[in-house]
């Protein structure tokens, strides 16, 4: 059994990580759309940057965030002794 103080530390780190991930997700998904007109002045491979973010960039960011979160949470579970046995 894990003591309450250890669990509070575990959830504090988990919550902090999740807030960071959600902020990055929000910026990638919504903030770029708000600035679409300005971003379209920049082109990547002949496509406007806002189009690129919508079509490719946000998807790549979401996949990277999922892999990051999985790895981070696994390491956090091991650190606090709550990892599942393999």
DOMARRO-729984 format. One line per 8 residues: number of its first residue (from 1); for each residue x, y, z of C-alpha. Coordinates in nm, 2 decimals. Example, Ala and Ser with C-alpha at 12.3 -4.5 7.8 and 13.67 -1.06 7.14 Angstrom:
BEGIN
1	1.23,-0.45,0.78 | 1.37,-0.11,0.71
END
This chain:
BEGIN
1	0.00,0.00,0.00 | 0.12,0.35,-0.09 | 0.10,0.62,0.17 | -0.11,0.93,0.11 | 0.18,1.17,0.07 | 0.34,0.96,-0.21 | 0.00,0.94,-0.39 | -0.04,1.32,-0.36
9	0.30,1.37,-0.52 | 0.22,1.12,-0.79 | -0.11,1.29,-0.88 | 0.04,1.64,-0.86 | 0.30,1.54,-1.12 | 0.04,1.36,-1.33 | -0.19,1.67,-1.32 | 0.10,1.91,-1.41
17	0.19,1.69,-1.71 | -0.17,1.67,-1.83 | -0.21,2.05,-1.81 | 0.10,2.10,-2.01 | -0.02,1.86,-2.27 | -0.36,2.01,-2.29 | -0.21,2.36,-2.34 | 0.00,2.24,-2.62
25	-0.30,2.06,-2.77 | -0.51,2.37,-2.74 | -0.25,2.59,-2.91 | -0.20,2.34,-3.19 | -0.57,2.28,-3.25 | -0.74,2.62,-3.19 | -0.49,2.91,-3.16 | -0.34,2.84,-3.50
33	-0.70,2.86,-3.65 | -0.75,3.20,-3.49 | -0.44,3.34,-3.66 | -0.50,3.16,-4.00 | -0.49,3.48,-4.21 | -0.16,3.58,-4.07 | -0.02,3.23,-4.09 | -0.12,3.19,-4.45
41	0.14,3.45,-4.54 | 0.41,3.18,-4.47 | 0.43,2.89,-4.70 | 0.58,2.54,-4.65 | 0.62,2.33,-4.96 | 0.39,2.56,-5.15 | 0.11,2.54,-4.90 | -0.01,2.81,-4.67
49	0.11,2.75,-4.31 | -0.25,2.75,-4.16 | -0.35,2.48,-4.41 | -0.03,2.28,-4.33 | -0.11,2.30,-3.95 | -0.47,2.19,-4.01 | -0.39,1.91,-4.25 | -0.06,1.77,-4.12
57	0.09,1.97,-3.83 | -0.18,1.92,-3.57 | -0.20,1.55,-3.64 | 0.18,1.51,-3.60 | 0.17,1.71,-3.28 | -0.11,1.49,-3.14 | 0.08,1.17,-3.22 | 0.40,1.31,-3.06
65	0.20,1.42,-2.75 | 0.05,1.07,-2.71 | 0.39,0.90,-2.73 | 0.54,1.16,-2.49 | 0.25,1.11,-2.24 | 0.28,0.74,-2.25 | 0.65,0.74,-2.19 | 0.63,1.01,-1.92
73	0.35,0.83,-1.74 | 0.53,0.49,-1.75 | 0.84,0.66,-1.60 | 0.63,0.83,-1.33 | 0.46,0.50,-1.25 | 0.79,0.34,-1.19 | 0.92,0.63,-0.99 | 0.62,0.61,-0.75
81	0.60,0.23,-0.75 | 0.26,0.20,-0.91 | 0.37,0.05,-1.24 | 0.19,-0.25,-1.38 | 0.39,-0.57,-1.40 | 0.49,-0.67,-1.75
END
